[in-house]
Amino acid sequence: MTSSTTAPLGVAAIGYAFMGKAHSNAWRNVASFFDVPAFEQKVLVGRDATAVAEAAAKYGWSESATDWRAVIERDDIHIIDICAPGWMHAEIAVAALEAGKHVLVEKPLANTLGEAELMTAAAAKARARGVQSMIGFNYRRVPALALAKELISEGRLGTIRHVRAAYLQDWLADAESPMTWRLRKETAGSGALGDIASHAIDQVLYLLGDSVIEVSGRLQTFVDQRPGADGPEDVTVDDAAWVNLSLASGAIASVEASRVATGLKNSLRLEIYGSLGSLTFDLENLNELYFMDTTLPVREQGFRRILVNEPEHPYLGAWWPQGHIIGWEHTFTHQIRDFLTAIAAGESPSPSFEEGLNVQHILAAVEESAAAKSSLIQLPSKPSSTTVEGA
């Protein structure tokens, strides 16, 4: 149900693959669980007319199209949800904002810092006309992480001193895994750095409400060629990234990301250590948060498991009776709910393009540090491998 009696907002999504499917699922279900402004899933856009028509029918869209520019010009479209690859983000987002459409775009904001700056400037100009924009760091909408944010903001951990964040996957562990657009710099921008380290970095900033003042990093490509349609192709992005962040508060954060971490499927692990307590979380168990409270007597201290599925926990009052867990896809539903609510209220949603640009600055600094090897201590030379640093 919706509470709005005004004309429904027309929504168009651009892209129908992995993220397009996840976003479509959220659009299809959000009004069944949350009180949101009225909207309609108008059109799904993709380059292959047959494939996008099939996806539109399957995912709940009224129609499909292949020309995103024509869709943006339509008067019945009010929201553009960009699920296309990063190299398309800037052109589509700027055009949509200039046309007066609200914009949601997947992370990272763009493939380059320059593109991200153009997008942020367009968003600021549009915001002055009441046009909203948001970047899709969906893990902010994991209820356990939203609860962690509340506990940190309430001072339950005291002064935050040290954060460890690791986003580890293994989908590229097999050297024979085929080449994809995600492994080419011209289409992906970067590898594990932009794809998944961006999530981990955003979580550090989100949870702590802090800012980064110093960056050092290293990038590594472990498999520098992959099977392509016409034979082996060079991999031009990183397989893994290591980042050290100095924060304005004095806290230190380490971030690790890998797409060759054998045995880990989608593990975003966060450890936050403070003067009064600590929190740990792993996305592979996303309904659980572990909390250590040092204000308790010593004999009672220890990490305790909080099963985050009570109505009092963030977002969960809209879902199932307590004891019934939710999943990864729900984060996108929560994201759409927050985006629609902000539009209805005339408020700027978070994370904003400015927040996305901040992450982009950090990613660029990591690449610069890795290329200069400024964070590495030179040791006596050893037999080299075929890996590539600073890819």
N, C-alpha and C positions, 0 to 999 in steps of 0.2 A: 504494500500500500504506500501511497505518497500523501503528503499533506498539502501539496501545492495545487491551486486551482488555476494557475496561469498556464499558458500554452506550453506544451512539453518542449524541452530542449532537444534539438536534433543532434545526434552523435554520429560521427564518422571515424572509423579506425583505419589507419593506413598500415598494412602489413598483416599477414594471416598465418605466419609460421609459428614458431615456439611462443614468442611474446604475444603475437596477435591472438593466439588461441587462449593464452592465460588471461589477457585483458578481456576478450570476448566473454569468457566464462564469468568474469566479475560483473560485466555490464548486464549479463543475462540474469544474474542472481541477486544483485545488490538490493533491489527494491522489494524482494521477497522477505528480507530480514531486517532492513534498516529503513527508517523514515527519511526519505530523500526527495528532492524536487523531482517532478515528473520529467521523464526523458523518453526518447525513442531511439532504438538502435536502427538508424537509418541506412547506412551504407558501409560496406567493407571494401577497401581498395587494395588492389594488387596488380602486378604486371601481367600475370597469366589469366586471361579472361575466363577460361574454363575452370581452372583450379580455384580462383577466387570466388566464382559463382557457387561452386560446390561447398567451399568453406563458409560462405555467407549463409547458405541454407542450413548448414549443420550447426553453426554457432549462433543463430538467432537474429541475423541481420535481415532487414527487409529487402535489400538489393545489394548488388555489387557493382564495381566500376574499376576501370584501369587508369583513369586520368585523375590524379589527385588534385591537380590545379583546377580542373572544372568543378570538382566536389567542393573545394574551398570557396569557390565563388557562389555556391548555392545559398539562397536566402533561408532555406529550411535547415541548414547546418549551422549549429552554434558551438559545437565542441569538436576539436580535432585531437584524436588520440594517436600519437605517433609510435608505432611498434616496428617500424622499418629499421634496417641496419644503421649504424652510427653515421656513416658517410652521407646519409640522406637527411639527417636531423635538422641541420642548420637551414637548408633551403626551404624545407617544408614548414618548419616552425616560424621562421621569419615571415613567410608568405601568409601563413594562417593568422598570425598576430596582427599583421598589417591589414588583413581583411576583417578584423574585429572578432575573430574566433578565439574562444578559450582553448588553451593548449595543455595537454599532458604528454610528456615525452619520456621514453625509457632512458635509463642511465647507460653509460655516462652521457653527459649533456651533448657532447660532440666528439669528433675524432681529433680535433686540434684545439689549442687554446684560442686561436684567432676566431674560429667558428663559434666557440662557446661565448666569446666576448660579444660577437654580433648578435647572437641569440638573446643574451642577457640585456643588451641595450634595447632590442626590440621589445622584450618583455616589460622593461621599465616604462617605455613609451606607451605601450598598450595598457598597462596597469593604470596609468593616469586617466584613461578613458573607461575604466571599469572592466577591462578585459584581463582575466586571470590566467596564470600559467603555473605549472608544477612539474618537477622532475620525479620520475618514478623510482625512488629508492624504497622499494616495497618492504624491506625488512624492518623499517621503522614501524610497520604495522603488525609485526609479530606480537601478540599480546604479552608474551613473557619479556620481550625486550622493552615494550612500552611500560611494563611494570618495573623493570630494572631502572628505566629512566626516572620513574616516580620515586623509587627508593633513593636513588642518588640525589635527586633534587631536594628530597626531604632531609638530606644530611645523614642518612642512616649508615653510610660508609665513611663519614668524616671527610678528611682531606684525601682526594685521590692522588696516589703517588705513581702508580705503574699500571699500564694496560697492555695486555697481550691479545692480539687479534690474528687469527689464522683462518683463511678461507681456502680449503683444500679439496680438490676433485681429482678423479683419475681417468677422465674420458679421453685423454691423450697419452696415457701411459704406454699404450701399444704403439710402437714405432710405425706399424703398418696402417694405423688409422688414416683415412683419406683426407686429402686437402679440402678445406672449406674456406668460405670468405672470412671466417674469424681468424685465419692464419695468415692473412695478407694485410700488410700495413695500410695499403691504399684504401681498403674497405673497412677494416676493423680499427685502425688507429693504433692500437696496441693489443697485446695478448691478455695474459692473466692479469696484468696491471689494470687495464681499463675495464675488463670484463667482470672480475670478481674482487680484486683489491680495492676497487672504487667503493664497493659495498662495505668492506671492512673499515676503510678510512671514514666513510660517512657515519658508520656506527660509533666510532671513537668520538667524532665531533658532536653527534646527536646525543649520545648518552652523557657526555661530560659537559655539554654546553660550552665547549672550549674552542680555542683557535690554535692553529699551528704556526710556529715562528721559525722552525728550522727543520730541514729535511735532508736525509741521506738515503741512498738506495742502491740496489743492485738488481740487474735483470739477467736472466739466463735462458737460452734456448738449448734444450737438451737434444731435440730431434730437429735438425736443420733442413731436412727434406721430407716430404710426404708424397704418397702416391696421388697423382693427378689424372685427369681424363686422358691426357696425352703423354703420360710418363711422369717421372719424378718432378716435383715443383719445390722451389725454395720456400721455406718458412721465413717470413720477414718480421715476425713479432716474437715476444717472449713466451716461454712456457711457464716461467715462475718469476716471482718478484719478492724481494725483501726490502723492507722500509723501516727506518727509524724516524720517529717524529718527536720533536721537542714542542711542548705545548705552553701557551701563555701562562697557565696556572702554575707551571713548574713541574707538571707531570710529564712522564716519558711514556711513549707508546711504541710498541713494535708491531709491525704488520707483515704477515707472510701470506703469499698466495701462490697456488700451484694448480696446474691442470694435469700434472703427472704424478700425483700423490697416490700411488697404488693402494687400493683398498678403501679409499675414502670417496664417497659418491657426491656428497654436497654438504661438507662439514664447515660451517662458519662457527668457529669457536671463539668466544670472548671471555676474557678473564680481567676483572677490574678489581684492583687492590687498593684499599683505603686505610686510613689510620684507625677506623672503628669497625671495619668489616670488609668483606669481599663478596663478589658475585661471579658465577660462572654460568655459561650457556653454550649449548651446541645445537645448531640448526637441525641436525639429524635426530634430535629429540626436542622439537620446538615447543612442546607443551610444558617443558620443565625448566625451572630456574633454580639454581643452587645459591643459597645465601648463608654467609658466615657472619655472625654478630658477636663481636668481641666485647660488647658491653654486658653480655651474660656472664655469670660466674664461670671460671675456667672449666670446672667439671661438667658444664653444660654446653661448652663451645664445640663447634664443628659445623661443617657444611650441612645444611638441611635442604631437602628437596621440597620445592613448592610446585605442586601440580597446578599449572595456570589454566584453570577451566571453570572457575567460579564466576557467577554473575557480577561479582564485585570487581573482577579483573577487567582490564581495558578490552573493549569491543565484545566481550563474551556474553554479555547480557542478551544479545540479539540472537545467539545461536542455540545450542542444545542444552538439555538439562545437565547439571554439574556431573562430572565423571565421564562425559562424552567429549573426546578430544577433537580438535580441528586440525587442518593440514596447511601445507604450503600455499595452496591456491587461495586460501582465505585472506592472505595478506593483500592480494590484488583487490578483493572485494572491499576490504577496509580502506584501501587506497582510493578507490572510486567513491566510496561513501564520503570520505573526508574532502575529496575534490569537489563533489557536487554540493556538499554542505557549505563549503567556503564560497562557491559561486553564488549560491542563494543568499548568503549573508553579505555579499559584497566585500568579502575579506580576502587577503592574500593567503593562499594555501602554502603549507610547508611540506617538503623542502622546495624552496623557490629556485628560480634559475640562478639567482645570486649564490645560493648555497651550492648548486651544482657547479657553478663557475669556480667557487672556492676549492672544491674537490679537484676540478680540472687543473687549477694552478698547482696543487700538490702533486698530481700525476705528472705534470710537465717537469716539476722540480725533481721528481724521482728519475725520470728519463735523463735529465741533464746530469744529475749526480752519477747515474750508472754509466753514461757515455764518457764522463771525465774520470771515472773510477776514483772519485774523490773520497769515497767512504772505505776504500780498500787499503790495507797495509800490504805493501809489496814484500813478498817473501822470496827466498832463493828459487829460481826457476825449476820447474819439474816437467816431466814429459807432458805435453799438451794433449787435450782431447779434441773432439770435433765440435765442442759446444761453442756458443757464441755469446759473449757478454754484451750487454747494452743493446740488445736487438730491439 
